Amino acid sequence: MTQTDPRSRRAGPMRWQARHAGLLLLAAGLFACSDPGPSSAADTGSAPDVADSAGEVADSATVGGWSQGYSITLDFVGGQADGIDLDLDRDLYEIPTAFSFGSTHYVHGEVGFAVADTMTLKLDDGKGGTVDSQIEISFNFGLVIGSAVNPVHTDKAGPYPFSCQPPEIRIFFKNTQFRSNCAGLTGSVVLDKYANVTGGTVAGTFQGRLQAYYPQAGATAATPCDATENAKMCSKPDRYVEVKGHFGFTLPAKADGGGGGGGGGG
């Protein structure tokens, strides 16, 4: 099957392709300034052996390239998702709940920014039917305005190699969370545009490997930069997803009603 480059744009409704997926049914968003943890939604099927298929769904028209959306390709290896490849092209103009921007969870004037998009796909079950499967894709930029107590994570345009700190990418699919903050991963987020005020644009590209987050007993997810704890959380290196894509997000009004953070970015 010939694949459409997810970076290509066209006027009118949003198009998305899933090389091993079917019609997108539902879109929603939720994300907290802190670690959101794994999704609570149950996944009803194992990784299917399916034929190539594509789906299209009407959505709000895209505006100005990627000023509120993203494209991503995902190639899963190992675990329940082994062999599943997805191409998603998402428009978030009518999903304001996907965005978290503000100081709600901070007490020293810090401002955080994250985007989490949840959708339900219909996958071929390999038996002539379909099965619903939820996926959540998160972009966590951490603190875009820091403080003396909590330093800023994302403060300018440029490359941010994958590390234990934001910016990070998280995927929850097939009852497994994959993250870019496992030690030793190759990849990066590259910001072409940066801002930390309402109405500003955070845009760029990303590429690399996200490893399955399988916590061992006693692991503490809140300390990913501790080498011992990181190893406990990222205990299955043979389960991962290769990701590649680009994004553009316009910062919404701050959650605390402040109307935007202090200062801007280049």
Helices and strands as residue ranges (DSSP letters): E 24-28, E 68-77, E 85-91, G 96-98, E 99-102, E 111-124, E 130-145, E 158-161, E 168-173, E 176-179, E 187-193, E 201-212, H 227-233, E 240-250
